[in-house]
Amino acid sequence: MFKKILLFIAFSSTALLLGGCSRQLAETGNVQGQTDEQIPVATPLPNPLSLAALKVKTYDGSDIKIESELPETATYRQYLASYQSDGLKINGLLTVPKGTPPEGGWPAIIFNHGYIPPEQYRTTERYEAYVGGFASRGFVVFKPDYRGHGSSEGQPTGAYFSPGYTIDVLNALASVRKLPEVNKDRIGMWGHSMGGSITLRVVSVDPSIKAAVIWGGVVADYPEFIQRWSNRRPWQPSPRENSASRSTRAQFVAQYGTPEENPTFWQSISPWAELSNLQTPIQLHHARADESVPWQFSESLYNKLQALGKPSELYLYDNSNHNLSGAAFSQAMSRSVQFFQAHL
């Protein structure tokens, strides 16, 4: 009995001592006799969407695999192709000009398409005139499908609050550089709508891209994006997007606060925070009657680039739409081709 009492007293004393140390650590962040240098402090990991996280990630891509050959035209050949991104097989449309390539290889354009419901997306549908317009003028064009689109592997994660599509495009860029017919030092990027947002993020990560052209782009900084942009046509996520549990604007605001409440976080994920370091010339096109994306997004980006002394151009079009259809298309395509020819 005496031994049990001693054991109980010893156990109680130890518990009190540990409890006191725990309270001291909770209140002061330290235990008596231990210095700050002796306590390991965990560094919080950056959000995967942040520019810091994207810049330290490796993008090796892969050799582009030709899945099938499509009907050719008088000026170019087309192929269904695939490459690897984050361990996923991503499909894409590869378009190669006919004729003898210039010394060093053809210049190339990574073509970032806009939002299309992933189940409806088809590699060979839409953007035919855009892709053909560049390829017929001597550019290899590669249009990646993004994960979860069509028959590409993975889940569609969205572009504004997830890094997935940006990672797919950076791996597409690395893969195109491996093509023997491409001059790896003469690669540009084109983006439409959501693809414009991806393009701006990619050129903020990889300064080697020689030129970027954006049509109707979602290129606003996050404060303007959140305050000004609401879908004019109600958007309903597709079944595959629902199953992907993609992050949304409301979830980010609920988790991190608004840009006014937590500017440090929102700057960390915004390409605008890197515009002072931007090395890629940018050309912007937008219709004043754009029914999907406010044309002021492009104007805001252009004004910021001009204030920073960055090479940039802005063209606004009356009497056209989000796709710059009609007469605006010919104008925008001609200006885009000239811009790429001048910089690639």
N, C-alpha and C positions, 0 to 999 in steps of 0.2 A: 504494500500500500504506500509506503514512504517513497519507493522508487517511482510509482505512478504519479504521485504529487509533484516530485521534482521534474519529471518529464513534462507534465502539464505546464508547470511554471516556465520551463525553458522554451517550450513551444509558443506559449503566449508572449513571452518577451521577444522572441524572434519575429512573430507576427506583428507586434507593435512597432519594432524597429523597421521592418520592411514597409509597413503602412506609412510610417513617418517619412521614409525615403521616397515612397511613391508620391505622397502629398507634396513633398519638397520639390520633386522633379516636375510635378504638374504645375506648381505655382511659379517656380523659378527657372525651369528648364535645365536644372543642374542638380547634382547630388553633392552634399558637403564633402569637400576634399577632392572633387573632380573638376578640372578646368574645362572651359569651353572647347579647347583644342582636342580634348580627349573624347568628346561626344561626337559621333558621326552624325552629320546633318544631311538628310536626304534632299537632293536637288529635285524639285518637281519636273517631270518630263513635259516638254512642250506639247501642245495639242498637235495631233498628226497633220492637221490642215495648215499649221503655221509654216511660214516661209523658212524658219530655222530648221524645223523637222524635215521639210522637203529638200533642203539644201544638203543635208548630211546623208540622205538616203542615196543608195547606188542604183543606177539605171543602166543595166547591161543589155536589155532587150534580148534579141536573138536573131539568128538568120531568118529572113522572111521566107516562109514556105508557100510555094504556089499550090493552091488547092485545085484550081481549074482555070482554064483560059476562056475568056468571054469573046463574043464577036468583036472584031476590030473595026476601026474606021479608016478613012484615007490618011489620017494624020497620027493615030496612036493605037496602041494595043492595051487591052485591059485584062486584069486577072483578079480572081478571088484569091486572097492571100491570108496568111495568119502569122502571128508572132506571139511571143511569151511576155506576160507582164504580171508580176507578183505571183508567179506560179500558175497563172491562168492563160488559157488559149484565147486570144483575142483575134477576131477576124477583121479584115479591112479590104478596101478596094485599091489596087495598085494600077496606076495608069502610066504608061511609058511612051514617050514620043517615038515616032518612026524616024528613020534616017540615021545619019552618022552623028554621034554625040560630039560636043565640043571637047577640046583637049582638057583632060582632067575629069570629064564626065558631065552629065546633065545637072543643072541646078534642080533642086527639089523643093516642094511645098508640102508641109504637113497640113492636112485639111481637117479642121475641127468642126463637125456639124453641130447644128443647134438641137434643141430639145424635140424629140419625137418619142411618143410612148414606146417603151422598149419592146413590147410585144408586136407593135406595128412596124418597127424598124426593119428594113431590109437593106443589105449592103449595096445592092445595085439600084435601089430606087431613090428618087429625089436627088437634087444637086447635080443632075447629069450635065446641064448647060454650064454650071460653074466649073466642075472638074474638067470638062471638055475644053472650056475656054482657056484654061491654063495649059493643059497638056498639048493642045494644038499650037501653042506658042513656044514650045520647047522646054516645058517643065515636067519632070517626073512628079506625079501627085499621089500621095498616099493618104487615104481617108480611113482612119481607125474607127471601129464601131463602138468602142468603150465596152467595159464589162457589163454583162447582163443584157446587152442589146442584140436583138436577133438571136443568132445561135452562138454568140460569144459566151464563154464560161463566166461564172461569177454572178453576183447580184448587182442590180443597178442602184448605185448609192447616191446619185445626185452630184452636182458640181459645186454648189455654193457653200455647203456645210460638211463636205466630205472630200478627202484627197484622192479618192479612187480614180476618177476620170483623168485628173491631172497626172497621176502616176502612169496610167495607160498611155497618155500622150508622150510623156517623157521617155517611156520605153519604146514607143513607136519611133520617136526621133532617133534613139540609139540604134534601132533595127534598120532604119532607112540608111543610116550612115554606113552600114555593112554592105549595102547593095553595090556590086562592082561598077554598075553603070551610072552611079551617082557621085557627084563631087561633094564629099562630106564637108567641105568648107564653104559651100554655097547652098545653104538650106534656110528657107523662110517658113513662115507659118501664117495660115489664114483661118479665121474663125467667124462663125455666124451665131448671133444671139447667145445662147449658153456656151457655145464654142468660143465666143469672144471672151467670156469670163475665163475659160480654161486657157486661152492663148495668153491673156495678160498675166495670169499666174505662172505659166510656163516660162515666159521670157524673163520674169522676175527671178526665176530659179536658175535658168541656163542662159548666160549672156552670149553664148556662141551663135545664137539664132540671128541671122543677118538682117531680117526685116519681118515685120508683122503687119497684116492687114485685117481689119475687123469690120464686119458689116452688122449693123443693128445689134451691137454688143451689149451684154449686161456687164458694163465695165465701171459702174459707179463704186465709190468707196462705201463701206458698210453702213455708215450713218445715213447716207442718201438712199442706199438700197433699201434699208428698213423703213425709212420714213416716207419715201416717195412711191416705191413700187408695190402695187397690189395688182394681182392678175385681173385684167379687164374682162377676161373670159374665165369663168370658174374652172379651176384645175382640180381634177380628180385623179389621184394616183392610181396607176394600173395595178392589177393583182400582184404582179411581180415586184413592183415598187413597194406595195404594202408589206409583202413578205420579207423584204430586205430590211425593214425597220430603219429606213433612211432618216438621218437627222434633218430636222426642220428649223426654220427661223425661230418659231415659237419655243422649241426646245432649247436652242442656244441662248435665247434671251432669258428663259427661265433659269438656266444653269449658270450663266456668266453675267447676267445683267445686261442692260442696254449699253450701246456705245458711250453714252453720256455717263453712265454709272461705272463702267469698267473700260475706259479707253485703252488701257495697256493691253488687255486681252484682244480686243478687236483690231488693234494695230498689228498685233502679232500674226493674225491670219489674213491681213489685207495686203494685196500687192501694192496698194498705194503707199504703204510705209517704205517700199523699196524703190519708188520712182526716182529718187535722187541718185540712185546707183544704176539706173537703167541704161543699157548700152544699145538696145535694139531700136531702130527707127520704127515709128508706128504711124500707119495711115488709117483713118476712121471714116466710115460711111454710115449715114443714118437718114431715114426718111422722116420728115416732120410729121407725117400722118401715120407713123408706125403704130399699129394697133396692139402690139404686144409689149414693146420695150420703149420707155420714154427716150426721145431723142436727146433730151438734156443730159442723159448719162454720158453720151459721147462728147457732148460739149464740155461737161465738167472735167472729164479726163483730159481733153485737148487743152483747156485753159490751164490745168495743173502742169501738164508737160511743157507748155510754152513758158510758164512762170519759172520752171526749172531749167529752161534753155535746152530742152531735149528735142531732137528732130522729130517733128510730127506734122501731120496734115489732117484736116477735117473737111469733109464734103457733106453738105446737107441737101436733101432732095425734096422738092415739092411734088405733090400729086403721085406719090408712090406708097408702098406699103412695107411691111416688115422684111419681105424678101427682095425689096428693091426691084419689083417687077416693072415691065414696060420699058419706056425710054430710059429710065434711071439705070436699068440693068446694064445696058450697053455702055453708058457713061462710067458707071462704077467699075465694070470689068476692064475697060480700057485704062482707066486710072490705076487700077490694081496691078495690071500687067506691067505698065510703065514703072510703077514703084518697085516691083520685084526685079525688073530688068536693071534698074538703076542701082540696086543694093546687093543683088546676088551675083 
